[in-house]
Amino acid sequence: MPIYPGIFAGSNSKLNALLLKQCTMNNCESEEIVEAANIAISNLLPTKSRSLYDIAYNRFKKWCAEKNVQVYSENVLLAYFSENAKNYKSSTLWAQYSMVKSCLIIYDNIDISKFPKLIAFFKRTGDEYQAKKNRKY
């Protein structure tokens, strides 16, 4: 059963994205649907930590602007997080990754969780990390 004309669940995701973009550009959706979707999207980030997500996302966008990056590829994200790895511990990098990932999905419709080299990079940065343990009294 089509979700939009020509868009089927479980079929080629690139084709679906293209068809969905065409449908959106051709106003296949009513204003009511678009408004409801925008309200739902605005509530996707956690309310208590939304500012932290926005800070992480804006820091990434600023870095991209400084480097004249136009497309958010796996290599771009590897370069960004490898620069950050010099200043942050593994646990902080994972948190930053999670926040940037969520914002990229919401704002730019880019799913970086599908970047295998990026995930491998994070796993390797954690190899040398030793968590601090509390002293027992």
Residue pairs with C-beta under 8 A, 6 or more apart in sequence:
1 8
1 9
2 8
3 9
4 19
4 20
4 23
4 28
5 23
5 28
6 19
6 23
7 16
7 19
7 20
7 23
8 16
17 109
23 29
29 37
41 106
44 102
44 106
45 53
45 102
45 103
45 106
46 53
52 99
53 99
53 102
53 103
54 103
56 96
56 99
56 100
56 103
57 99
57 100
57 103
57 104
57 107
60 80
60 100
60 103
63 69
63 80
63 83
64 72
64 76
64 80
67 76
67 79
69 76
72 104
72 108
72 110
72 112
74 112
74 115
74 117
74 118
77 100
77 112
77 115
77 118
78 117
78 118
78 121
81 93
81 96
81 97
81 118
81 121
81 122
82 121
84 93
84 96
85 93
85 125
88 96
89 129
90 122
90 125
90 126
90 128
90 129
91 129
91 131
93 122
93 125
94 122
94 126
97 112
97 118
97 122
100 112
101 111
101 112
101 113
104 110
104 111
104 112
105 111
112 118
113 119
